[in-house]
Amino acid sequence: PNPGEGDFYASWEDSIIPVINSCNYELVDYDYNIDDSVSIIHTPGHTPGHFCVHLKSQGQEAFFTGDMMHHPLLVSEPQWVTHFCLDPKQSTITRRKFIDKNTDNGAVIFAAHFAGPTAGQITNRHGFQLFKGLENA
């Protein structure tokens, strides 16, 4: 795909070009540690080069999932894909790995596209993985 073509890339000029023009960026490898508490984790599938932000502090963890999950049902059914996923097979693999790693571990998940609640945890209830929203989050 060519950046700037079609609705899918409509944000190219207002979101990407200003960053490039500012020269205020650094290209990094996958799974990059910004410091001891902030890292980015490669989560491909939705788009090439998609990342989640991982925070660690005082024994607690949180993830900002970006476009990895678009609905809480994807926690229970990670094989379901939206038409936004450019690589459906990889997006399923990525979600399954993320969900399995973060079920019942106390990590807070901030899911940008969930209608609400957008902050919660992944739990296992009777053999099903579910997104449980946090109160007042």
C-alpha positions as CSV (number, residue, x, y, z in Angstrom):
1,P,0.0,0.0,0.0
2,N,1.1,3.5,-0.7
3,P,1.0,5.9,2.3
4,G,-1.5,8.6,1.6
5,E,-3.8,6.6,-0.6
6,G,-7.4,6.0,0.3
7,D,-9.2,6.4,3.6
8,F,-7.0,3.8,5.4
9,Y,-4.0,6.1,5.1
10,A,-5.9,9.4,5.6
11,S,-3.8,10.1,8.8
12,W,-0.5,10.0,6.9
13,E,-0.2,13.7,6.3
14,D,-1.5,14.9,9.7
15,S,0.1,12.3,11.9
16,I,3.2,10.8,10.3
17,I,4.7,13.6,8.0
18,P,5.0,16.1,11.0
19,V,7.0,13.5,13.0
20,I,9.3,12.8,10.0
21,N,9.7,16.5,9.3
22,S,10.6,17.3,13.0
23,C,13.5,14.8,12.9
24,N,12.4,14.1,16.5
25,Y,12.2,10.3,16.3
26,E,14.4,7.2,16.6
27,L,14.0,4.0,14.6
28,V,14.2,1.0,16.9
29,D,14.2,-2.8,16.7
30,Y,11.3,-4.9,17.9
31,D,10.7,-5.2,21.6
32,Y,12.7,-2.1,22.5
33,N,13.3,-0.9,26.1
34,I,12.9,2.8,26.4
35,D,14.0,2.7,30.1
36,D,13.5,0.3,33.0
37,S,9.8,0.9,33.2
38,V,8.7,1.6,29.6
39,S,9.1,-0.7,26.6
40,I,7.5,-1.3,23.3
41,I,6.5,-4.8,22.2
42,H,6.1,-5.9,18.6
43,T,2.5,-7.0,18.1
44,P,2.2,-7.6,14.3
45,G,-0.9,-8.6,12.4
46,H,-3.1,-5.5,12.4
47,T,-0.4,-3.7,10.4
48,P,3.3,-4.3,9.9
49,G,5.4,-2.8,12.7
50,H,2.5,-2.5,15.1
51,F,3.6,-2.2,18.7
52,C,2.0,-2.1,22.2
53,V,3.4,0.0,25.0
54,H,4.3,-2.0,28.2
55,L,4.7,-0.2,31.5
56,K,6.3,-1.8,34.7
57,S,6.5,-0.1,38.0
58,Q,6.6,-1.2,41.6
59,G,5.7,-4.8,40.7
60,Q,2.7,-3.9,38.6
61,E,2.3,-4.0,34.8
62,A,0.1,-2.4,32.2
63,F,-0.2,-2.6,28.4
64,F,-1.6,-0.1,25.9
65,T,-2.8,-2.4,23.2
66,G,-3.3,0.1,20.4
67,D,-4.9,-1.7,17.4
68,M,-4.2,-5.2,18.5
69,M,-7.7,-5.7,19.8
70,H,-10.8,-3.8,18.7
71,H,-13.5,-5.4,20.9
72,P,-13.6,-7.3,24.2
73,L,-14.9,-10.4,22.4
74,L,-11.5,-10.8,20.8
75,V,-10.1,-11.8,24.3
76,S,-12.4,-14.9,24.2
77,E,-12.2,-15.4,20.4
78,P,-8.8,-14.2,19.3
79,Q,-9.2,-15.9,15.9
80,W,-12.0,-13.4,15.0
81,V,-10.5,-10.7,12.8
82,T,-11.8,-7.3,11.6
83,H,-11.3,-6.0,8.0
84,F,-8.7,-3.7,9.5
85,C,-6.2,-6.5,10.1
86,L,-3.9,-6.6,7.2
87,D,-2.6,-10.1,8.2
88,P,-5.4,-12.0,9.8
89,K,-3.4,-15.1,10.5
90,Q,-0.6,-13.1,12.3
91,S,-3.1,-11.0,14.2
92,T,-4.7,-14.1,15.6
93,I,-1.3,-15.5,16.6
94,T,-0.3,-12.2,18.2
95,R,-3.6,-11.9,20.2
96,R,-3.5,-15.5,21.4
97,K,0.1,-15.2,22.6
98,F,-0.7,-11.9,24.3
99,I,-3.9,-13.1,25.9
100,D,-2.3,-16.4,27.1
101,K,0.7,-14.5,28.6
102,N,-1.5,-12.0,30.4
103,T,-4.4,-14.1,31.7
104,D,-4.8,-13.8,35.5
105,N,-1.4,-12.1,36.0
106,G,-2.7,-8.8,37.3
107,A,-1.6,-6.8,34.3
108,V,-3.9,-3.9,33.5
109,I,-4.9,-3.7,29.8
110,F,-5.7,-0.4,28.2
111,A,-7.6,-1.1,25.0
112,A,-8.0,2.0,22.9
113,H,-10.9,0.7,20.8
114,F,-13.1,-0.9,23.4
115,A,-16.4,1.1,23.8
116,G,-16.0,0.9,27.5
117,P,-14.7,0.1,29.9
118,T,-11.3,0.5,28.2
119,A,-9.2,-0.5,31.2
120,G,-9.4,-4.0,32.6
121,Q,-7.7,-7.3,33.1
122,I,-7.8,-10.7,31.3
123,T,-9.3,-13.4,33.5
124,N,-10.1,-17.1,33.1
125,R,-13.6,-18.0,34.1
126,H,-14.6,-21.6,33.8
127,G,-12.1,-22.2,31.0
128,F,-12.9,-19.0,29.1
129,Q,-10.7,-16.0,28.8
130,L,-12.6,-12.8,29.4
131,F,-11.9,-9.0,29.6
132,K,-13.0,-7.8,33.0
133,G,-13.3,-4.0,33.2
134,L,-11.9,-2.2,36.1
135,E,-14.2,-0.1,38.3
136,N,-13.8,3.6,37.9
137,A,-11.2,3.2,35.2
